[in-house]
């Protein structure tokens, strides 16, 4: 069965090195640090894939406006792999979405009944008092099974849509694999996804994503503390 390269790497590493760190997220503005092992990240991906299936969006489009406002947050980075697990495309726009993923400050029902608001809390705590048609991502995801099926997607199948640009799975995964622990400062949605997740997954490495305004000295302190390569 054809499986996108990054997803296949995640599933393989979850079986063989699940306890190893994959993604560490720093929110310098809020002071939070969250570390997800390979197994924990894969578990979130599976639960989110089941969520996509539950709302009937298999082979549809996941609109991810959260990737524009918070491209490096760990909750944001879960969604593309979950979408690809269910044969969906991903877009930073929700204009044609079957599922929409937003942040805590943008919780409007873009797709009623299939709009998920992410709290962005370091520990993944949920949101309350959301408007009708908007679901709390944490609550809904944690209620899902830990295992999820994978629908086939070949390397030439569409994976990422941004306006008129359509990239295949092979094109999205056209990165230099990273075998080390690297520090990533978020940029655009796709660039951050590639640097923080796809390249480390393919190379057997891990990423430390540092969000928030900070001077060079503070970022360097994180790099040293996390033992990232220069």
Secondary structure, DSSP 8 states (H G I E B T S, - for coil): ----HHHHHHHHHHHHSTTSEEEEEEETTTTEEEEEEHHHHHHHHHHHHHHHHHTT-TTSEEE-THHHH-TT-HHHHHHHHHHHHTT-EEES--TT-SEEEEETT----SSTTSEEEE---TT-----S--TTEEEHHHHHHTS-S--------TTSEEEEETTEEEEHHHHT-S----SEEEEE--SHHHHHIIIIIHHHHHT-EEEEEES---HHHHHHHHHHHT---
